[in-house]
């Protein structure tokens, strides 16, 4: 744990106290932490990022998630592997839908 010294104006202090009392049983440190995490998420720099891909042989016809090109049974597409990270393209939540990318889209993601 590290102690930080900074000055807040009166309005910010009142807001911090009000939020801490309402949501965090008066814990101002937890309130500030939640506010910073929320800010990071909302500006798109914190969330789930694609760390790599794993190959999947298709058992049905499916379109590439990224470019929409059609692919057929027996072809190999790639399922993203997600990890927590920071990026302007970070996702707030891991997508629930099937996400398979074609080799061209996978290559483009890692060379861009």
KOLBA-778921 format. One line per field, with one value per residue (C-alpha): residue number from 0; residue in three letters; x, y, z. Coordinates in steps of 0.001 Angstrom, whole numbers, plus 500000, padded with zeros to 6 digits. Each point is the difference from the previous one (the first is absolute). Layout:
! KOLBA-778921
seq (NUM | ...)
type (Ala | ...)
u (X | ...)
v (Y | ...)
w (Z | ...)
***
This chain:
! KOLBA-778921
seq (0 | 1 | 2 | 3 | 4 | 5 | 6 | 7 | 8 | 9 | 10 | 11 | 12 | 13 | 14 | 15 | 16 | 17 | 18 | 19 | 20 | 21 | 22 | 23 | 24 | 25 | 26 | 27 | 28 | 29 | 30 | 31 | 32 | 33 | 34 | 35 | 36 | 37 | 38 | 39 | 40 | 41 | 42 | 43 | 44 | 45 | 46 | 47 | 48 | 49 | 50 | 51 | 52 | 53 | 54 | 55 | 56 | 57 | 58 | 59 | 60 | 61 | 62 | 63 | 64 | 65 | 66 | 67 | 68 | 69 | 70 | 71 | 72 | 73 | 74 | 75 | 76 | 77 | 78 | 79 | 80 | 81 | 82 | 83 | 84 | 85 | 86 | 87 | 88 | 89 | 90 | 91 | 92 | 93 | 94 | 95 | 96 | 97 | 98 | 99 | 100 | 101 | 102 | 103 | 104 | 105 | 106 | 107 | 108 | 109 | 110 | 111)
type (Unk | Unk | Unk | Unk | Unk | Unk | Unk | Unk | Unk | Unk | Unk | Unk | Unk | Unk | Unk | Unk | Unk | Unk | Unk | Unk | Unk | Unk | Unk | Unk | Unk | Unk | Unk | Unk | Unk | Unk | Unk | Unk | Unk | Unk | Unk | Unk | Unk | Unk | Unk | Unk | Unk | Unk | Unk | Unk | Unk | Unk | Unk | Unk | Unk | Unk | Unk | Unk | Unk | Unk | Unk | Unk | Unk | Unk | Unk | Unk | Unk | Unk | Unk | Unk | Unk | Unk | Unk | Unk | Unk | Unk | Unk | Unk | Unk | Unk | Unk | Unk | Unk | Unk | Unk | Unk | Unk | Unk | Unk | Unk | Unk | Unk | Unk | Unk | Unk | Unk | Unk | Unk | Unk | Unk | Unk | Unk | Unk | Unk | Unk | Unk | Unk | Unk | Unk | Unk | Unk | Unk | Unk | Unk | Unk | Unk | Unk | Unk)
u (500000 | 501202 | 498839 | 499389 | 499560 | 497834 | 497564 | 496337 | 497706 | 496988 | 497554 | 502197 | 500324 | 496220 | 499482 | 502587 | 498372 | 496508 | 501053 | 502047 | 497087 | 497431 | 501909 | 503067 | 499047 | 502066 | 503181 | 501496 | 502941 | 497674 | 497885 | 502991 | 501168 | 496539 | 499873 | 503419 | 499056 | 496746 | 501816 | 502543 | 497225 | 497955 | 502889 | 500678 | 503485 | 499269 | 498212 | 500395 | 502526 | 500827 | 503214 | 500147 | 497942 | 499320 | 499132 | 496522 | 499000 | 496500 | 497184 | 497508 | 500050 | 500784 | 501067 | 503158 | 499094 | 502204 | 499642 | 496860 | 501486 | 498285 | 501835 | 498937 | 500076 | 503539 | 501777 | 502078 | 499141 | 501359 | 498300 | 501432 | 501494 | 499191 | 501939 | 499671 | 501968 | 500190 | 499396 | 497940 | 498174 | 499371 | 496574 | 498052 | 498732 | 501013 | 497540 | 497335 | 499521 | 502117 | 503125 | 502118 | 502382 | 501476 | 503784 | 500179 | 498270 | 502189 | 503150 | 498807 | 499262 | 503525 | 501827 | 498041)
v (500000 | 503494 | 503293 | 502811 | 503625 | 502158 | 502845 | 499899 | 502984 | 500181 | 498679 | 496984 | 499250 | 500132 | 497737 | 497526 | 499924 | 499603 | 497134 | 498308 | 500117 | 498855 | 497176 | 499058 | 500332 | 503183 | 498447 | 502853 | 497943 | 497381 | 502768 | 501586 | 496572 | 499240 | 503425 | 499486 | 496503 | 501353 | 502831 | 497603 | 497761 | 502850 | 501511 | 496611 | 499459 | 497166 | 496750 | 496813 | 499861 | 497243 | 498371 | 497351 | 497498 | 496294 | 498095 | 498532 | 497657 | 500927 | 497472 | 502404 | 502931 | 503261 | 503543 | 501653 | 502154 | 502893 | 500226 | 497909 | 497810 | 496584 | 496805 | 496397 | 496740 | 498608 | 503361 | 501264 | 503323 | 501463 | 500639 | 502927 | 499432 | 502942 | 501389 | 503105 | 502853 | 503606 | 501159 | 502578 | 497014 | 498215 | 498404 | 500609 | 496386 | 496794 | 499557 | 497345 | 499289 | 497600 | 501833 | 498337 | 501967 | 498996 | 499728 | 503360 | 501883 | 498291 | 500941 | 503583 | 500397 | 499045 | 501921 | 503249)
w (500000 | 499238 | 501461 | 497511 | 500961 | 497777 | 500427 | 499020 | 499745 | 502333 | 497369 | 499273 | 503717 | 500441 | 496995 | 501294 | 503430 | 498536 | 497700 | 502710 | 502442 | 497448 | 498302 | 502056 | 503678 | 500287 | 498573 | 497952 | 498743 | 498551 | 498478 | 498265 | 498764 | 498552 | 498349 | 498379 | 498784 | 498583 | 498252 | 498497 | 498710 | 498580 | 498058 | 498433 | 501363 | 502373 | 499315 | 498023 | 497191 | 497512 | 501207 | 497294 | 498031 | 500041 | 496794 | 499516 | 497168 | 498864 | 500264 | 498355 | 497639 | 501808 | 499198 | 501333 | 503003 | 498879 | 496205 | 499449 | 497249 | 499729 | 500985 | 499692 | 501910 | 500263 | 499766 | 502919 | 501634 | 503232 | 503347 | 501992 | 503435 | 502272 | 502945 | 502143 | 498568 | 498956 | 496474 | 498162 | 498448 | 503314 | 500437 | 503202 | 499990 | 498265 | 497117 | 500546 | 496277 | 497957 | 498880 | 497338 | 497786 | 496651 | 499579 | 498185 | 502835 | 502621 | 498108 | 499528 | 503734 | 500995 | 497283 | 500339)
***
